[in-house]
Amino acid sequence: MITPVRSSPTAADFTALLALSMALVALGIDIMLPALGAIRRDLGLPPDSTALAMLVTAYFFGLALGQLGYGPAADRFGRRPALFVGYAIYILGAIAAAFSTSLAMLIVSRFIWGIGAAGARVITVTVIRDTYEGEAMSRAMSFVMAVFILVPIIAPLLGSAILQVGDWPWVFGTCVVGALIISAWAWWRLPETLLDDHRLELRLRRVLAAARIVVSDRQAFGYGLAMTALYASFLSYVASSEIIIGEALERPDLFPVVFATLATVMGAAMLLNARIVHRVGTRRLAHGVMLAYLGVAAGFVGMAVATGGRPPVWVFMVAIAPLLASHALLIPNLNTVAMVNMAPVAGTAASVLGAVQIAIGALLGALIDQAFQGTVLPLASGFLAYGIVAFLLILWVEHGRLFQPLVTPSDPDRVPPVAEG
């Protein structure tokens, strides 16, 4: 039985709760980055070791695989129960990571932690799909994703501050405290958004049938794969940014500032998206940004070649900032287009698409990480190569016709439980 919500949230309260729930996913990644040097030291690893990139990769694998379970469960039992299971696993994984004494134990803990984070990601996307339609969904997704992206502004600085007064396990403990606070807020304020007539049985045949709907829908499948390609380069940037700034750019002292500044660019772009998407249109905006992305990525590669892969920090930031801003504009809009036709199986659709994007994206991103040879050239080449793949997939979905308006299937039975504030 679902515990009733004590009071109905306002639209602002509702959106803020979803945004901070999604922010837990990013917090589990970014707050740890300044602590990697201390972790290498305590585990007896060389200062230039890339082995700790596995801590990010393991988290993303857990995040990907966990989504396959939360979506079907959310479609059967409701959004709230699935979310609170995710919160509980998130907290357990973070506690285990804080008490880890070996690299293997830390990697396993991060994997479990990622499984918990998957609940916050899936249920947030699912509740947005339950609540909004069309361009309104894109605006809500943009705001939630903006907060998700803005977390890296604060998280590395917070991690660095914690390291001034304690050791790296306290960094992980901060995530436990954050998850407990947001869990209590959600318990009190998050309504159940699953309609009774959309409640589906938790049977393998039903789950497979719902997954088949996702992969057989050209729009959902194609745009999902396009996002997978873009996630590959972005996840590589997240996983390798600390060592790139420290080794290739030779400015480890600037890592928190550089990372936070670039995250600010992404957050600003997502907030801008929320303001302009209803004027330009979700699909049209995504297509225009995708074309610009390819040109900027080619320029990034040219800069890397011209500087021998070791540019000054400010040149690197100027080159990569437009790419990250483009990611910030593409993520909510491509996700919206992919989810448009998925209302009857929203939970499963969010699971399948999210799992594919993150699991395959992490694998493809790891290829870039492994190619690191002390320069930014592998990262720049990855942005361009995976950007081309994403563009070709979009062309395939659209039969070569770009800039068409977004068409939302009519569904008169779906009345948003929360006003589109």
Rosetta blueprint (number, residue, H / E / L):
1 M L
2 I L
3 T L
4 P L
5 V L
6 R L
7 S L
8 S L
9 P L
10 T L
11 A H
12 A H
13 D H
14 F H
15 T H
16 A H
17 L H
18 L H
19 A H
20 L H
21 S H
22 M H
23 A H
24 L H
25 V H
26 A H
27 L H
28 G H
29 I H
30 D H
31 I L
32 M L
33 L H
34 P H
35 A H
36 L H
37 G H
38 A H
39 I H
40 R H
41 R H
42 D H
43 L H
44 G L
45 L L
46 P L
47 P L
48 D L
49 S L
50 T L
51 A L
52 L L
53 A H
54 M H
55 L H
56 V H
57 T H
58 A H
59 Y H
60 F H
61 F H
62 G H
63 L H
64 A H
65 L H
66 G H
67 Q H
68 L H
69 G H
70 Y H
71 G H
72 P H
73 A H
74 A H
75 D H
76 R H
77 F H
78 G L
79 R H
80 R H
81 P H
82 A H
83 L H
84 F H
85 V H
86 G H
87 Y H
88 A H
89 I H
90 Y H
91 I H
92 L H
93 G H
94 A H
95 I H
96 A H
97 A H
98 A H
99 F L
100 S L
101 T L
102 S L
103 L H
104 A H
105 M H
106 L H
107 I H
108 V H
109 S H
110 R H
111 F H
112 I H
113 W H
114 G H
115 I H
116 G H
117 A H
118 A H
119 G H
120 A H
121 R H
122 V H
123 I H
124 T H
125 V H
126 T H
127 V H
128 I H
129 R H
130 D H
131 T H
132 Y L
133 E L
134 G H
135 E H
136 A H
137 M H
138 S H
139 R H
140 A H
141 M H
142 S H
143 F H
144 V H
145 M H
146 A H
147 V H
148 F H
149 I H
150 L H
151 V H
152 P H
153 I H
154 I H
155 A H
156 P H
157 L H
158 L H
159 G H
160 S H
161 A H
162 I H
163 L H
164 Q H
165 V H
166 G L
167 D L
168 W H
169 P H
170 W H
171 V H
172 F H
173 G H
174 T H
175 C H
176 V H
177 V H
178 G H
179 A H
180 L H
181 I H
182 I H
183 S H
184 A H
185 W H
186 A H
187 W H
188 W H
189 R H
190 L L
191 P L
192 E L
193 T L
194 L L
195 L L
196 D H
197 D H
198 H H
199 R L
200 L L
201 E L
202 L L
203 R L
204 L H
205 R H
206 R H
207 V H
208 L H
209 A H
210 A H
211 A H
212 R H
213 I H
214 V H
215 V H
216 S H
217 D L
218 R H
219 Q H
220 A H
221 F H
222 G H
223 Y H
224 G H
225 L H
226 A H
227 M H
228 T H
229 A H
230 L H
231 Y H
232 A H
233 S H
234 F H
235 L H
236 S H
237 Y H
238 V H
239 A H
240 S H
241 S H
242 E H
243 I H
244 I H
245 I H
246 G H
247 E H
248 A H
249 L L
250 E L
251 R L
252 P H
253 D H
254 L H
255 F H
256 P H
257 V H
258 V H
259 F H
260 A H
261 T H
262 L H
263 A H
264 T H
265 V H
266 M H
267 G H
268 A H
269 A H
270 M H
271 L H
272 L H
273 N H
274 A H
275 R H
276 I H
277 V H
278 H H
279 R H
280 V H
281 G L
282 T H
283 R H
284 R H
285 L H
286 A H
287 H H
288 G H
289 V H
290 M H
291 L H
292 A H
293 Y H
294 L H
295 G H
296 V H
297 A H
298 A H
299 G H
300 F H
301 V H
302 G H
303 M H
304 A H
305 V H
306 A H
307 T L
308 G L
309 G L
310 R L
311 P L
312 P L
313 V H
314 W H
315 V H
316 F H
317 M H
318 V H
319 A H
320 I H
321 A H
322 P H
323 L H
324 L H
325 A H
326 S H
327 H H
328 A H
329 L H
330 L H
331 I H
332 P H
333 N H
334 L H
335 N H
336 T H
337 V H
338 A H
339 M H
340 V L
341 N L
342 M L
343 A H
344 P H
345 V H
346 A H
347 G H
348 T H
349 A H
350 A H
351 S H
352 V H
353 L H
354 G H
355 A H
356 V H
357 Q H
358 I H
359 A H
360 I H
361 G H
362 A H
363 L H
364 L H
365 G H
366 A H
367 L H
368 I H
369 D H
370 Q H
371 A L
372 F L
373 Q L
374 G L
375 T L
376 V L
377 L H
378 P H
379 L H
380 A H
381 S H
382 G H
383 F H
384 L H
385 A H
386 Y H
387 G H
388 I H
389 V H
390 A H
391 F H
392 L H
393 L H
394 I H
395 L H
396 W H
397 V H
398 E L
399 H L
400 G L
401 R L
402 L L
403 F L
404 Q L
405 P L
406 L L
407 V L
408 T L
409 P L
410 S L
411 D L
412 P L
413 D L
414 R L
415 V L
416 P L
417 P L
418 V L
419 A L
420 E L
421 G L
